[in-house]
Amino acid sequence: MGRAGSVALAFLLAALSAVMGHAQSGKSGVEKLYILNCGEGTAGDISRWSPGVNEGKPMDFVDNCYLIKHAQGWFLWDTGISDAVAAMPDGLAPADPKAVTWHRPKTLAAQLDQLGIKPSDIKVMAVSHTHPDHIGNVEMFPTAMLYVQKAEYEWPGVNNAPRFKPEHPVTKLEGDRDIFGDGSVTILSTPGHTPGHQSLLVKLPNTGAVVLSGDAVHFRSNWDNRGVPVINFSKEQTLASMQRLSEILAAEKAQLWINHDKAQRDSLRMSPEFYQ
């Protein structure tokens, strides 16, 4: 059995053990959820994300990562803009002037360190999709099991380059996945922005259910108006995924945390504070 297989087997055994315990207690295995600052920037023209609306107007964006402490261990959702951007005084400028110029006011590594967490402590991770502002630090965790949709993993990158290092342990999904086997952290297949985009449903014992949007939606007005960015892979899939999320939010009485929405982010508690 290879290294990735050993990691997967050990994780499966731990999951089975925890499922039995949580089945008896009936409680969520999630203990804490931290929101990490994984980038801040300004879009040159917001109509790139909302066709026909706010043509030529700039807009501030944020980029979040989410760290979950579960009874079985640490789980990281998205990794943000590369920490290397923190050393760029003028930020990381896009090829398209309408897109976002990113800055890194805090590195992911420094925020983990503030919590007393080493990258090697994170055994399991997932990314919503493979755009650079979400996978910039994946290889900070070279042995963590990565959960990603098969369609996303196999989607050809620039010049047909692979989107991840082939040696990185990976579980390729074809749909939803209950990560810990207790219903507390569930990956939701929400394609459209990219071929294998996914979102995350987290059930917190005190806060209740929260859906982390990834880029299924970029900001509140897009959600309210069902606006689909011109850059999305499929408009039809995007709209279907928004509808699916709407139904899940209603069924779970969940909050929707929109990853890039600065107004909402500014209303939430950021790490080292946390949600329970």
C-alpha positions as CSV (number, residue, x, y, z in Angstrom):
1,M,0.0,0.0,0.0
2,G,1.4,3.4,-1.0
3,R,1.6,6.5,1.3
4,A,-1.7,7.9,0.0
5,G,-3.4,4.6,0.6
6,S,-2.1,4.3,4.1
7,V,-3.3,7.8,4.9
8,A,-6.7,7.1,3.5
9,L,-7.0,3.7,5.4
10,A,-6.0,5.4,8.7
11,F,-8.5,8.2,8.1
12,L,-11.3,5.7,7.3
13,L,-10.7,3.7,10.4
14,A,-10.8,6.9,12.5
15,A,-14.0,7.9,10.8
16,L,-15.7,4.6,11.5
17,S,-14.7,4.8,15.2
18,A,-16.0,8.4,15.5
19,V,-19.2,7.5,13.7
20,M,-20.0,5.0,16.4
21,G,-19.3,7.5,19.1
22,H,-21.4,10.3,17.6
23,A,-24.2,7.9,16.8
24,Q,-24.4,7.3,20.5
25,S,-24.1,10.9,21.6
26,G,-26.2,12.4,18.8
27,K,-23.9,15.5,18.8
28,S,-22.0,17.2,16.1
29,G,-18.4,16.3,16.0
30,V,-17.5,19.9,15.0
31,E,-15.9,21.8,17.9
32,K,-14.8,25.1,16.4
33,L,-14.8,26.9,13.0
34,Y,-12.3,29.6,12.3
35,I,-12.5,32.1,9.5
36,L,-9.0,32.9,8.1
37,N,-8.1,36.0,6.1
38,C,-6.8,34.4,2.9
39,G,-6.6,37.6,0.7
40,E,-8.0,41.0,0.1
41,G,-8.3,42.8,-3.2
42,T,-10.1,45.1,-5.6
43,A,-11.9,44.1,-8.8
44,G,-11.4,46.6,-11.6
45,D,-14.9,46.1,-13.1
46,I,-17.6,44.3,-11.1
47,S,-19.7,43.7,-14.2
48,R,-17.3,40.8,-14.9
49,W,-19.3,39.0,-12.1
50,S,-22.7,40.6,-12.7
51,P,-23.2,41.1,-16.5
52,G,-25.0,44.3,-17.3
53,V,-24.9,45.7,-13.8
54,N,-22.4,48.2,-12.4
55,E,-20.4,48.4,-15.6
56,G,-17.0,49.8,-15.1
57,K,-17.3,50.1,-11.3
58,P,-14.6,48.7,-9.0
59,M,-15.4,46.6,-5.9
60,D,-13.5,45.3,-2.9
61,F,-13.3,41.6,-2.6
62,V,-12.1,39.4,0.3
63,D,-10.9,35.8,0.2
64,N,-11.6,33.5,3.1
65,C,-10.3,30.1,4.2
66,Y,-12.0,28.1,6.9
67,L,-10.4,25.9,9.5
68,I,-12.6,23.3,11.3
69,K,-11.7,21.5,14.5
70,H,-13.5,18.2,14.5
71,A,-13.3,15.5,17.1
72,Q,-11.3,13.5,14.5
73,G,-8.9,16.2,13.7
74,W,-8.3,19.4,11.7
75,F,-10.0,20.1,8.4
76,L,-9.1,23.0,6.1
77,W,-11.5,24.4,3.5
78,D,-9.8,26.4,0.7
79,T,-6.2,27.8,1.0
80,G,-6.6,31.2,-0.6
81,I,-4.1,33.3,-2.5
82,S,-0.5,32.1,-2.2
83,D,1.3,33.3,0.9
84,A,4.1,34.5,-1.5
85,V,1.8,37.5,-2.4
86,A,2.4,38.9,1.1
87,A,5.8,39.9,0.0
88,M,4.6,41.8,-3.1
89,P,4.1,45.5,-2.1
90,D,1.8,46.2,-5.1
91,G,0.0,42.9,-4.8
92,L,-0.7,40.4,-7.5
93,A,-2.1,42.1,-10.6
94,P,-4.4,40.1,-12.9
95,A,-3.9,39.7,-16.7
96,D,-7.4,41.0,-17.1
97,P,-7.7,44.6,-15.7
98,K,-11.4,43.9,-14.8
99,A,-10.4,41.1,-12.5
100,V,-9.0,41.3,-8.9
101,T,-5.7,42.7,-7.8
102,W,-4.9,40.5,-4.7
103,H,-3.0,41.4,-1.5
104,R,-2.1,39.1,1.4
105,P,-2.2,41.2,4.6
106,K,-1.8,38.0,6.7
107,T,-0.3,34.7,5.6
108,L,-2.1,31.5,6.1
109,A,1.0,30.1,7.8
110,A,1.1,33.0,10.3
111,Q,-2.6,32.5,11.1
112,L,-2.2,28.8,11.7
113,D,0.9,29.5,13.9
114,Q,-1.1,32.0,15.9
115,L,-3.5,29.1,16.8
116,G,-0.6,26.9,17.6
117,I,-1.2,24.7,14.6
118,K,1.5,23.3,12.3
119,P,0.7,22.5,8.7
120,S,1.4,18.9,9.4
121,D,-1.4,18.9,12.0
122,I,-3.9,19.2,9.1
123,K,-4.6,15.7,7.8
124,V,-7.7,16.5,5.7
125,M,-8.5,19.3,3.3
126,A,-10.7,20.3,0.4
127,V,-10.9,23.1,-2.0
128,S,-14.1,24.6,-3.5
129,H,-12.4,24.7,-6.9
130,T,-9.1,25.2,-8.7
131,H,-8.8,29.0,-9.3
132,P,-5.6,30.5,-7.9
133,D,-7.3,32.4,-5.1
134,H,-8.5,29.1,-3.6
135,I,-5.5,26.7,-4.2
136,G,-2.6,29.1,-3.6
137,N,-1.3,27.1,-0.6
138,V,-2.3,23.5,-1.2
139,E,1.3,22.4,-1.2
140,M,1.8,23.8,2.3
141,F,0.0,20.5,3.3
142,P,1.7,17.9,1.1
143,T,0.5,14.9,3.0
144,A,-3.0,16.0,3.8
145,M,-5.8,14.1,2.0
146,L,-7.3,16.4,-0.5
147,Y,-11.0,16.0,-1.4
148,V,-11.9,17.4,-4.8
149,Q,-14.4,16.5,-7.5
150,K,-13.1,14.2,-10.2
151,A,-14.4,16.6,-12.8
152,E,-12.3,19.4,-11.3
153,Y,-9.2,17.3,-10.8
154,E,-9.2,16.2,-14.4
155,W,-10.1,19.6,-15.9
156,P,-7.1,20.6,-18.0
157,G,-5.2,23.6,-16.7
158,V,-3.1,26.1,-18.6
159,N,-1.3,24.4,-21.4
160,N,-3.0,21.1,-20.3
161,A,-1.0,21.2,-17.1
162,P,-2.3,19.2,-14.1
163,R,-4.1,21.3,-11.4
164,F,-2.4,19.5,-8.5
165,K,0.9,17.7,-8.0
166,P,0.3,14.1,-8.9
167,E,2.0,12.9,-5.7
168,H,-0.5,14.8,-3.5
169,P,-2.8,12.4,-1.8
170,V,-6.3,12.8,-3.3
171,T,-9.8,11.5,-3.0
172,K,-11.7,12.2,-6.3
173,L,-15.4,12.7,-5.6
174,E,-18.3,12.2,-7.9
175,G,-21.0,14.0,-5.9
176,D,-21.5,14.8,-2.2
177,R,-19.3,13.4,0.6
178,D,-19.9,13.3,4.3
179,I,-16.3,13.8,5.4
180,F,-16.4,12.5,9.0
181,G,-19.3,10.1,8.7
182,D,-21.4,12.0,11.3
183,G,-23.2,14.5,9.0
184,S,-21.3,17.4,10.6
185,V,-19.1,18.4,7.6
186,T,-20.5,17.6,4.1
187,I,-19.1,18.5,0.7
188,L,-21.8,19.5,-1.7
189,S,-21.4,19.2,-5.4
190,T,-22.3,22.6,-6.9
191,P,-20.8,22.7,-10.5
192,G,-21.1,25.7,-12.7
193,H,-18.5,28.2,-11.8
194,T,-16.0,25.4,-12.8
195,P,-16.8,21.9,-13.9
196,G,-16.3,20.4,-10.4
197,H,-17.0,23.2,-8.1
198,Q,-18.1,22.2,-4.6
199,S,-19.5,24.0,-1.5
200,L,-19.5,22.9,2.2
201,L,-22.2,22.3,4.7
202,V,-21.0,22.6,8.3
203,K,-23.3,21.8,11.3
204,L,-22.1,23.6,14.4
205,P,-23.5,22.7,17.8
206,N,-24.3,26.2,18.9
207,T,-24.3,28.4,15.7
208,G,-26.3,25.8,13.7
209,A,-25.8,25.0,10.1
210,V,-23.6,27.1,7.8
211,V,-23.1,26.7,4.0
212,L,-19.7,27.9,2.8
213,S,-20.3,29.0,-0.8
214,G,-17.0,28.7,-2.5
215,D,-17.7,30.6,-5.7
216,A,-21.1,29.2,-6.3
217,V,-22.0,32.8,-5.7
218,H,-19.6,35.7,-5.3
219,F,-21.5,38.4,-3.4
220,R,-25.0,39.0,-2.0
221,S,-26.5,40.8,-4.9
222,N,-25.5,38.0,-7.3
223,W,-27.3,35.6,-4.9
224,D,-30.4,37.7,-4.6
225,N,-30.6,38.3,-8.4
226,R,-29.2,35.0,-9.5
227,G,-26.5,36.7,-11.5
228,V,-24.0,34.5,-13.3
229,P,-20.5,35.7,-14.0
230,V,-19.5,35.7,-17.7
231,I,-16.4,33.7,-16.7
232,N,-18.3,30.8,-15.4
233,F,-18.0,27.4,-17.0
234,S,-21.7,26.8,-17.3
235,K,-24.6,29.2,-16.7
236,E,-27.1,26.4,-16.6
237,Q,-25.2,24.5,-14.0
238,T,-24.5,27.6,-12.0
239,L,-28.2,28.4,-11.7
240,A,-29.1,24.8,-10.9
241,S,-26.4,24.8,-8.1
242,M,-27.8,28.1,-6.7
243,Q,-31.2,26.6,-6.6
244,R,-29.9,23.5,-4.9
245,L,-28.1,25.6,-2.2
246,S,-31.3,27.6,-1.7
247,E,-33.2,24.3,-1.0
248,I,-30.5,23.1,1.4
249,L,-30.4,26.4,3.2
250,A,-34.2,26.1,3.8
251,A,-34.1,22.5,4.8
252,E,-31.2,22.9,7.2
253,K,-32.2,26.4,8.4
254,A,-28.6,27.3,7.5
255,Q,-26.7,30.6,7.0
256,L,-25.0,31.2,3.7
257,W,-21.5,32.5,4.1
258,I,-20.4,34.0,0.8
259,N,-16.7,33.7,0.4
260,H,-15.8,36.9,-1.5
261,D,-18.5,39.2,0.0
262,K,-16.6,41.9,2.0
263,A,-19.7,43.4,3.7
264,Q,-20.7,40.0,5.1
265,R,-17.1,39.0,6.0
266,D,-16.7,42.3,8.0
267,S,-19.8,41.3,10.1
268,L,-18.3,37.9,11.1
269,R,-15.8,37.0,13.7
270,M,-12.3,36.3,12.3
271,S,-9.6,34.0,13.7
272,P,-8.4,33.7,16.4
273,E,-12.0,34.1,17.4
274,F,-14.2,31.2,16.3
275,Y,-17.7,29.8,16.0
276,Q,-19.0,26.8,17.9
